[in-house]
Amino acid sequence: MAEIFRVVLATGLMLFARQRNRLTK
């Protein structure tokens, strides 16, 4: 269960970073 949560967190963080980068540009 911890592994799944870790993967979800990493995916969400990546999406958040991508969205933030798009906003900056």
CHARMM-style PDB file with segment names, atoms N, HN, CA, C and O in Angstrom:
ATOM      1  N   MET     1       0.852  -1.198   0.000  1.00  0.00      PROA
ATOM      2  CA  MET     1       0.000   0.000   0.000  1.00  0.00      PROA
ATOM      3  C   MET     1       0.893   1.255   0.000  1.00  0.00      PROA
ATOM      4  O   MET     1       0.608   2.227  -0.700  1.00  0.00      PROA
ATOM      5  N   ALA     2       1.951   1.218   0.777  1.00  0.00      PROA
ATOM      6  HN  ALA     2       2.181   0.428   1.346  1.00  0.00      PROA
ATOM      7  CA  ALA     2       2.848   2.386   0.839  1.00  0.00      PROA
ATOM      8  C   ALA     2       3.452   2.646  -0.541  1.00  0.00      PROA
ATOM      9  O   ALA     2       3.613   3.796  -0.950  1.00  0.00      PROA
ATOM     10  N   GLU     3       3.782   1.567  -1.253  1.00  0.00      PROA
ATOM     11  HN  GLU     3       3.651   0.633  -0.921  1.00  0.00      PROA
ATOM     12  CA  GLU     3       4.382   1.734  -2.589  1.00  0.00      PROA
ATOM     13  C   GLU     3       3.412   2.442  -3.530  1.00  0.00      PROA
ATOM     14  O   GLU     3       3.805   3.345  -4.270  1.00  0.00      PROA
ATOM     15  N   ILE     4       2.148   2.031  -3.502  1.00  0.00      PROA
ATOM     16  HN  ILE     4       1.829   1.298  -2.901  1.00  0.00      PROA
ATOM     17  CA  ILE     4       1.148   2.651  -4.382  1.00  0.00      PROA
ATOM     18  C   ILE     4       1.024   4.135  -4.049  1.00  0.00      PROA
ATOM     19  O   ILE     4       0.991   4.982  -4.941  1.00  0.00      PROA
ATOM     20  N   PHE     5       0.955   4.439  -2.750  1.00  0.00      PROA
ATOM     21  HN  PHE     5       0.982   3.751  -2.025  1.00  0.00      PROA
ATOM     22  CA  PHE     5       0.829   5.836  -2.326  1.00  0.00      PROA
ATOM     23  C   PHE     5       2.032   6.638  -2.815  1.00  0.00      PROA
ATOM     24  O   PHE     5       1.905   7.792  -3.226  1.00  0.00      PROA
ATOM     25  N   ARG     6       3.196   6.006  -2.762  1.00  0.00      PROA
ATOM     26  HN  ARG     6       3.300   5.069  -2.428  1.00  0.00      PROA
ATOM     27  CA  ARG     6       4.422   6.676  -3.203  1.00  0.00      PROA
ATOM     28  C   ARG     6       4.349   6.979  -4.697  1.00  0.00      PROA
ATOM     29  O   ARG     6       4.711   8.073  -5.131  1.00  0.00      PROA
ATOM     30  N   VAL     7       3.882   6.015  -5.477  1.00  0.00      PROA
ATOM     31  HN  VAL     7       3.587   5.127  -5.124  1.00  0.00      PROA
ATOM     32  CA  VAL     7       3.776   6.210  -6.931  1.00  0.00      PROA
ATOM     33  C   VAL     7       2.775   7.317  -7.237  1.00  0.00      PROA
ATOM     34  O   VAL     7       3.032   8.177  -8.080  1.00  0.00      PROA
ATOM     35  N   VAL     8       1.633   7.294  -6.553  1.00  0.00      PROA
ATOM     36  HN  VAL     8       1.424   6.595  -5.869  1.00  0.00      PROA
ATOM     37  CA  VAL     8       0.599   8.317  -6.786  1.00  0.00      PROA
ATOM     38  C   VAL     8       1.142   9.698  -6.430  1.00  0.00      PROA
ATOM     39  O   VAL     8       0.913  10.670  -7.150  1.00  0.00      PROA
ATOM     40  N   LEU     9       1.858   9.774  -5.322  1.00  0.00      PROA
ATOM     41  HN  LEU     9       2.044   8.984  -4.738  1.00  0.00      PROA
ATOM     42  CA  LEU     9       2.413  11.058  -4.891  1.00  0.00      PROA
ATOM     43  C   LEU     9       3.418  11.569  -5.926  1.00  0.00      PROA
ATOM     44  O   LEU     9       3.411  12.750  -6.273  1.00  0.00      PROA
ATOM     45  N   ALA    10       4.278  10.676  -6.414  1.00  0.00      PROA
ATOM     46  HN  ALA    10       4.283   9.717  -6.132  1.00  0.00      PROA
ATOM     47  CA  ALA    10       5.279  11.074  -7.414  1.00  0.00      PROA
ATOM     48  C   ALA    10       4.591  11.549  -8.689  1.00  0.00      PROA
ATOM     49  O   ALA    10       4.997  12.547  -9.284  1.00  0.00      PROA
ATOM     50  N   THR    11       3.543  10.828  -9.110  1.00  0.00      PROA
ATOM     51  HN  THR    11       3.213  10.017  -8.628  1.00  0.00      PROA
ATOM     52  CA  THR    11       2.824  11.223 -10.329  1.00  0.00      PROA
ATOM     53  C   THR    11       2.164  12.582 -10.147  1.00  0.00      PROA
ATOM     54  O   THR    11       2.241  13.437 -11.030  1.00  0.00      PROA
ATOM     55  N   GLY    12       1.523  12.779  -9.016  1.00  0.00      PROA
ATOM     56  HN  GLY    12       1.461  12.084  -8.299  1.00  0.00      PROA
ATOM     57  CA  GLY    12       0.863  14.061  -8.747  1.00  0.00      PROA
ATOM     58  C   GLY    12       1.878  15.193  -8.716  1.00  0.00      PROA
ATOM     59  O   GLY    12       1.622  16.283  -9.228  1.00  0.00      PROA
ATOM     60  N   LEU    13       3.034  14.928  -8.109  1.00  0.00      PROA
ATOM     61  HN  LEU    13       3.242  14.043  -7.693  1.00  0.00      PROA
ATOM     62  CA  LEU    13       4.069  15.966  -8.035  1.00  0.00      PROA
ATOM     63  C   LEU    13       4.551  16.333  -9.433  1.00  0.00      PROA
ATOM     64  O   LEU    13       4.757  17.507  -9.737  1.00  0.00      PROA
ATOM     65  N   MET    14       4.730  15.318 -10.285  1.00  0.00      PROA
ATOM     66  HN  MET    14       4.562  14.363 -10.037  1.00  0.00      PROA
ATOM     67  CA  MET    14       5.199  15.574 -11.652  1.00  0.00      PROA
ATOM     68  C   MET    14       4.163  16.398 -12.411  1.00  0.00      PROA
ATOM     69  O   MET    14       4.512  17.350 -13.109  1.00  0.00      PROA
ATOM     70  N   LEU    15       2.886  16.032 -12.273  1.00  0.00      PROA
ATOM     71  HN  LEU    15       2.602  15.259 -11.706  1.00  0.00      PROA
ATOM     72  CA  LEU    15       1.825  16.778 -12.967  1.00  0.00      PROA
ATOM     73  C   LEU    15       1.769  18.211 -12.460  1.00  0.00      PROA
ATOM     74  O   LEU    15       1.598  19.147 -13.240  1.00  0.00      PROA
ATOM     75  N   PHE    16       1.916  18.378 -11.142  1.00  0.00      PROA
ATOM     76  HN  PHE    16       2.055  17.617 -10.508  1.00  0.00      PROA
ATOM     77  CA  PHE    16       1.885  19.720 -10.549  1.00  0.00      PROA
ATOM     78  C   PHE    16       3.034  20.566 -11.104  1.00  0.00      PROA
ATOM     79  O   PHE    16       2.851  21.734 -11.446  1.00  0.00      PROA
ATOM     80  N   ALA    17       4.223  19.956 -11.188  1.00  0.00      PROA
ATOM     81  HN  ALA    17       4.372  19.007 -10.910  1.00  0.00      PROA
ATOM     82  CA  ALA    17       5.395  20.680 -11.709  1.00  0.00      PROA
ATOM     83  C   ALA    17       5.166  21.056 -13.165  1.00  0.00      PROA
ATOM     84  O   ALA    17       5.514  22.159 -13.587  1.00  0.00      PROA
ATOM     85  N   ARG    18       4.579  20.140 -13.936  1.00  0.00      PROA
ATOM     86  HN  ARG    18       4.296  19.244 -13.593  1.00  0.00      PROA
ATOM     87  CA  ARG    18       4.334  20.412 -15.361  1.00  0.00      PROA
ATOM     88  C   ARG    18       3.348  21.571 -15.504  1.00  0.00      PROA
ATOM     89  O   ARG    18       3.547  22.461 -16.331  1.00  0.00      PROA
ATOM     90  N   GLN    19       2.283  21.556 -14.696  1.00  0.00      PROA
ATOM     91  HN  GLN    19       2.121  20.833 -14.024  1.00  0.00      PROA
ATOM     92  CA  GLN    19       1.273  22.619 -14.768  1.00  0.00      PROA
ATOM     93  C   GLN    19       1.896  23.957 -14.361  1.00  0.00      PROA
ATOM     94  O   GLN    19       1.626  24.991 -14.973  1.00  0.00      PROA
ATOM     95  N   ARG    20       2.725  23.921 -13.328  1.00  0.00      PROA
ATOM     96  HN  ARG    20       2.943  23.081 -12.831  1.00  0.00      PROA
ATOM     97  CA  ARG    20       3.357  25.151 -12.852  1.00  0.00      PROA
ATOM     98  C   ARG    20       4.283  25.709 -13.939  1.00  0.00      PROA
ATOM     99  O   ARG    20       4.335  26.919 -14.164  1.00  0.00      PROA
ATOM    100  N   ASN    21       5.006  24.816 -14.604  1.00  0.00      PROA
ATOM    101  HN  ASN    21       4.963  23.834 -14.421  1.00  0.00      PROA
ATOM    102  CA  ASN    21       5.913  25.250 -15.665  1.00  0.00      PROA
ATOM    103  C   ASN    21       5.110  25.894 -16.791  1.00  0.00      PROA
ATOM    104  O   ASN    21       5.525  26.903 -17.361  1.00  0.00      PROA
ATOM    105  N   ARG    22       3.970  25.310 -17.104  1.00  0.00      PROA
ATOM    106  HN  ARG    22       3.633  24.490 -16.641  1.00  0.00      PROA
ATOM    107  CA  ARG    22       3.114  25.844 -18.171  1.00  0.00      PROA
ATOM    108  C   ARG    22       2.608  27.236 -17.771  1.00  0.00      PROA
ATOM    109  O   ARG    22       2.531  28.140 -18.602  1.00  0.00      PROA
ATOM    110  N   LEU    23       2.266  27.391 -16.496  1.00  0.00      PROA
ATOM    111  HN  LEU    23       2.328  26.657 -15.821  1.00  0.00      PROA
ATOM    112  CA  LEU    23       1.770  28.690 -16.023  1.00  0.00      PROA
ATOM    113  C   LEU    23       2.876  29.739 -16.119  1.00  0.00      PROA
ATOM    114  O   LEU    23       2.632  30.879 -16.514  1.00  0.00      PROA
ATOM    115  N   THR    24       4.096  29.338 -15.751  1.00  0.00      PROA
ATOM    116  HN  THR    24       4.294  28.412 -15.430  1.00  0.00      PROA
ATOM    117  CA  THR    24       5.227  30.277 -15.796  1.00  0.00      PROA
ATOM    118  C   THR    24       5.474  30.726 -17.226  1.00  0.00      PROA
ATOM    119  O   THR    24       5.690  31.909 -17.491  1.00  0.00      PROA
ATOM    120  N   LYS    25       5.438  29.764 -18.150  1.00  0.00      PROA
ATOM    121  HN  LYS    25       5.262  28.804 -17.935  1.00  0.00      PROA
ATOM    122  CA  LYS    25       5.682  30.100 -19.558  1.00  0.00      PROA
ATOM    123  C   LYS    25       4.468  30.830 -20.114  1.00  0.00      PROA
ATOM    124  OT1 LYS    25       4.458  31.206 -21.286  1.00  0.00      PROA
TER     125      LYS     25
END
